[in-house]
């Protein structure tokens, strides 16, 4: 899924999702031009799986902290 650029506040990205069977979900945060933001690329994201209503996404070296991106179009 790709969204149009948005500006958010807060320090965590939480998702409501359900993966089936061996499926998993990974998230990449890109700048407004579609370039992956260093540290938030797909390869940096820890895969998540299961059935969750409010699950925080985390990245290698960043954890769940997305505060540095708040207020910027991503």
MARTORPA-30812 format. One record per atom (N, C-alpha, C): residue number from 1; z, y, x; residue in one letter; atom name. Coordinates in nm, 2 decimals, always signed. Each point is the difference from the previous one (the first is absolute). Example, Ala and Ser with C-alpha at 12.3 -4.5 7.8 and 13.67 -1.06 7.14 Angstrom:
% residues 2
nr;up;north;east;rest;atom
1;+0.78;-0.57;+1.32;A;N
1;+0.00;+0.12;-0.09;A;CA
1;+0.00;+0.12;+0.09;A;C
2;-0.07;+0.11;-0.04;S;N
2;+0.00;+0.11;+0.09;S;CA
2;+0.08;+0.11;-0.08;S;C
***
This chain:
% residues 74
nr;up;north;east;rest;atom
1;+0.00;-0.12;+0.08;X;N
1;+0.00;+0.12;-0.08;X;CA
1;+0.00;+0.12;+0.09;X;C
2;-0.08;+0.10;-0.03;X;N
2;+0.00;+0.13;+0.07;X;CA
2;+0.03;+0.11;-0.10;X;C
3;+0.09;+0.09;+0.03;X;N
3;+0.03;+0.11;-0.09;X;CA
3;-0.07;+0.13;+0.05;X;C
4;-0.01;+0.09;-0.09;X;N
4;-0.04;+0.13;+0.05;X;CA
4;+0.11;+0.06;+0.08;X;C
5;-0.02;+0.10;+0.09;X;N
5;+0.10;+0.06;+0.08;X;CA
5;+0.11;+0.05;-0.09;X;C
6;+0.13;-0.02;+0.04;X;N
6;+0.11;+0.05;-0.08;X;CA
6;+0.10;+0.06;+0.10;X;C
7;+0.09;+0.08;-0.06;X;N
7;+0.11;+0.06;+0.08;X;CA
7;+0.13;-0.05;-0.07;X;C
8;+0.09;-0.05;+0.08;X;N
8;+0.12;-0.06;-0.06;X;CA
8;+0.13;+0.06;+0.07;X;C
9;+0.11;-0.02;-0.06;X;N
9;+0.13;+0.04;+0.06;X;CA
9;+0.08;-0.13;+0.01;X;C
10;+0.10;+0.00;+0.09;X;N
10;+0.08;-0.12;+0.01;X;CA
10;-0.02;-0.06;+0.14;X;C
11;+0.07;-0.11;+0.02;X;N
11;+0.00;-0.06;+0.13;X;CA
11;-0.03;-0.15;+0.00;X;C
12;-0.03;-0.06;-0.11;X;N
12;-0.03;-0.14;-0.01;X;CA
12;-0.12;-0.02;-0.10;X;C
13;-0.09;-0.09;+0.03;X;N
13;-0.10;-0.04;-0.09;X;CA
13;+0.04;-0.14;-0.06;X;C
14;+0.03;+0.00;-0.13;X;N
14;+0.04;-0.12;-0.07;X;CA
14;-0.11;-0.04;-0.10;X;C
15;-0.02;-0.13;-0.01;X;N
15;-0.11;-0.05;-0.08;X;CA
15;+0.05;-0.10;-0.11;X;C
16;-0.07;+0.00;-0.11;X;N
16;+0.02;-0.10;-0.11;X;CA
16;-0.12;-0.09;+0.01;X;C
17;+0.02;-0.13;+0.03;X;N
17;-0.11;-0.09;+0.02;X;CA
17;+0.04;-0.14;-0.02;X;C
18;-0.10;-0.09;-0.02;X;N
18;+0.02;-0.14;+0.00;X;CA
18;-0.11;-0.07;+0.07;X;C
19;+0.03;-0.08;+0.10;X;N
19;-0.11;-0.08;+0.07;X;CA
19;+0.01;-0.14;-0.05;X;C
20;-0.11;-0.06;+0.00;X;N
20;+0.00;-0.14;-0.05;X;CA
20;-0.02;-0.10;+0.12;X;C
21;+0.05;-0.12;-0.02;X;N
21;-0.02;-0.10;+0.10;X;CA
21;+0.02;+0.05;+0.14;X;C
22;-0.10;-0.02;+0.09;X;N
22;+0.01;+0.03;+0.14;X;CA
22;-0.03;+0.15;+0.02;X;C
23;-0.02;+0.08;-0.10;X;N
23;-0.04;+0.14;+0.01;X;CA
23;+0.10;+0.09;+0.07;X;C
24;-0.04;+0.11;+0.05;X;N
24;+0.08;+0.10;+0.06;X;CA
24;-0.06;+0.14;-0.02;X;C
25;+0.08;+0.10;+0.02;X;N
25;-0.04;+0.14;-0.01;X;CA
25;+0.04;+0.07;+0.13;X;C
26;-0.10;+0.08;+0.04;X;N
26;+0.03;+0.09;+0.12;X;CA
26;-0.05;+0.14;-0.04;X;C
27;+0.06;+0.10;+0.06;X;N
27;-0.04;+0.14;-0.04;X;CA
27;-0.03;+0.08;+0.13;X;C
28;-0.11;+0.08;-0.01;X;N
28;-0.04;+0.09;+0.11;X;CA
28;+0.00;+0.14;-0.06;X;C
29;+0.06;+0.09;+0.07;X;N
29;+0.00;+0.14;-0.04;X;CA
29;-0.10;+0.08;+0.08;X;C
30;-0.09;+0.07;-0.06;X;N
30;-0.11;+0.07;+0.07;X;CA
30;+0.02;+0.15;-0.03;X;C
31;-0.06;+0.08;+0.09;X;N
31;+0.00;+0.14;-0.02;X;CA
31;-0.11;+0.03;-0.11;X;C
32;-0.01;+0.13;-0.04;X;N
32;-0.09;+0.03;-0.11;X;CA
32;-0.15;-0.03;+0.03;X;C
33;-0.03;-0.02;+0.13;X;N
33;-0.14;-0.04;+0.04;X;CA
33;-0.02;-0.15;+0.00;X;C
34;+0.10;-0.07;-0.02;X;N
34;-0.01;-0.15;+0.00;X;CA
34;+0.03;-0.07;+0.13;X;C
35;+0.05;+0.08;+0.10;X;N
35;+0.03;-0.06;+0.13;X;CA
35;+0.15;-0.05;-0.01;X;C
36;+0.02;-0.13;+0.05;X;N
36;+0.14;-0.05;+0.00;X;CA
36;+0.09;+0.09;+0.08;X;C
37;+0.12;+0.03;-0.05;X;N
37;+0.10;+0.08;+0.07;X;CA
37;+0.07;-0.10;+0.10;X;C
38;+0.00;+0.04;+0.13;X;N
38;+0.07;-0.08;+0.10;X;CA
38;+0.14;-0.05;-0.04;X;C
39;+0.02;-0.13;+0.01;X;N
39;+0.13;-0.05;-0.04;X;CA
39;+0.00;-0.05;-0.14;X;C
40;-0.09;+0.04;-0.09;X;N
40;-0.01;-0.04;-0.14;X;CA
40;-0.13;-0.07;-0.03;X;C
41;-0.07;-0.05;+0.10;X;N
41;-0.12;-0.08;-0.02;X;CA
41;+0.03;-0.13;-0.06;X;C
42;-0.10;-0.07;-0.05;X;N
42;+0.01;-0.13;-0.07;X;CA
42;+0.06;-0.10;+0.10;X;C
43;-0.04;+0.01;+0.13;X;N
43;+0.05;-0.10;+0.10;X;CA
43;+0.15;+0.02;+0.03;X;C
44;+0.05;+0.12;-0.03;X;N
44;+0.14;+0.03;+0.02;X;CA
44;+0.09;-0.04;-0.11;X;C
45;-0.05;-0.02;-0.12;X;N
45;+0.07;-0.03;-0.12;X;CA
45;+0.05;-0.14;+0.00;X;C
46;+0.13;-0.02;-0.03;X;N
46;+0.06;-0.13;-0.02;X;CA
46;-0.05;-0.05;-0.14;X;C
47;-0.06;-0.12;-0.01;X;N
47;-0.04;-0.05;-0.13;X;CA
47;+0.11;-0.03;-0.09;X;C
48;-0.02;+0.03;-0.13;X;N
48;+0.10;-0.03;-0.10;X;CA
48;-0.06;-0.09;-0.10;X;C
49;+0.08;-0.08;-0.07;X;N
49;-0.04;-0.09;-0.10;X;CA
49;+0.11;-0.03;-0.10;X;C
50;-0.04;-0.05;-0.11;X;N
50;+0.10;-0.03;-0.10;X;CA
50;-0.02;+0.08;-0.13;X;C
51;+0.10;+0.02;-0.07;X;N
51;+0.00;+0.08;-0.13;X;CA
51;+0.11;+0.10;+0.01;X;C
52;-0.03;+0.13;+0.01;X;N
52;+0.10;+0.10;+0.02;X;CA
52;-0.04;+0.12;-0.08;X;C
53;+0.10;+0.07;-0.04;X;N
53;-0.01;+0.13;-0.08;X;CA
53;+0.01;+0.12;+0.08;X;C
54;+0.08;+0.00;+0.11;X;N
54;+0.02;+0.12;+0.08;X;CA
54;+0.03;-0.05;+0.14;X;C
55;-0.11;-0.04;+0.07;X;N
55;+0.01;-0.06;+0.13;X;CA
55;-0.05;+0.10;+0.11;X;C
56;+0.09;+0.03;+0.10;X;N
56;-0.05;+0.10;+0.10;X;CA
56;-0.09;-0.07;+0.10;X;C
57;-0.11;+0.07;+0.03;X;N
57;-0.10;-0.04;+0.10;X;CA
57;+0.05;+0.04;+0.14;X;C
58;-0.02;-0.08;+0.10;X;N
58;+0.04;+0.03;+0.14;X;CA
58;-0.11;-0.03;+0.10;X;C
59;+0.00;+0.08;+0.11;X;N
59;-0.09;-0.01;+0.10;X;CA
59;+0.07;-0.02;+0.14;X;C
60;-0.07;-0.07;+0.09;X;N
60;+0.05;-0.02;+0.13;X;CA
60;+0.03;+0.13;+0.07;X;C
61;+0.12;+0.02;+0.05;X;N
61;+0.03;+0.12;+0.07;X;CA
61;+0.04;+0.12;-0.08;X;C
62;-0.02;-0.01;-0.13;X;N
62;+0.03;+0.11;-0.10;X;CA
62;+0.10;-0.04;-0.10;X;C
63;+0.01;-0.13;-0.03;X;N
63;+0.09;-0.05;-0.11;X;CA
63;-0.06;+0.05;-0.13;X;C
64;+0.09;+0.04;-0.09;X;N
64;-0.04;+0.05;-0.13;X;CA
64;-0.02;+0.15;+0.00;X;C
65;+0.03;+0.07;+0.11;X;N
65;+0.00;+0.15;+0.00;X;CA
65;-0.14;+0.06;+0.00;X;C
66;-0.03;+0.07;-0.11;X;N
66;-0.13;+0.07;-0.01;X;CA
66;+0.02;+0.15;-0.01;X;C
67;+0.13;+0.05;+0.03;X;N
67;+0.03;+0.14;-0.02;X;CA
67;-0.09;+0.09;+0.08;X;C
68;-0.05;-0.04;+0.11;X;N
68;-0.08;+0.09;+0.08;X;CA
68;-0.14;+0.02;-0.07;X;C
69;-0.03;-0.07;-0.10;X;N
69;-0.13;+0.01;-0.07;X;CA
69;+0.02;+0.08;-0.13;X;C
70;+0.13;+0.02;-0.04;X;N
70;+0.02;+0.08;-0.13;X;CA
70;-0.05;+0.14;+0.01;X;C
71;-0.06;+0.04;-0.11;X;N
71;-0.06;+0.14;-0.01;X;CA
71;-0.14;+0.01;+0.06;X;C
72;-0.05;-0.11;+0.05;X;N
72;-0.14;+0.00;+0.06;X;CA
72;-0.09;-0.08;-0.09;X;C
73;-0.13;+0.04;-0.01;X;N
73;-0.09;-0.09;-0.07;X;CA
73;-0.03;-0.13;+0.07;X;C
74;+0.03;-0.11;-0.06;X;N
74;-0.03;-0.13;+0.05;X;CA
74;-0.07;-0.09;-0.10;X;C
***
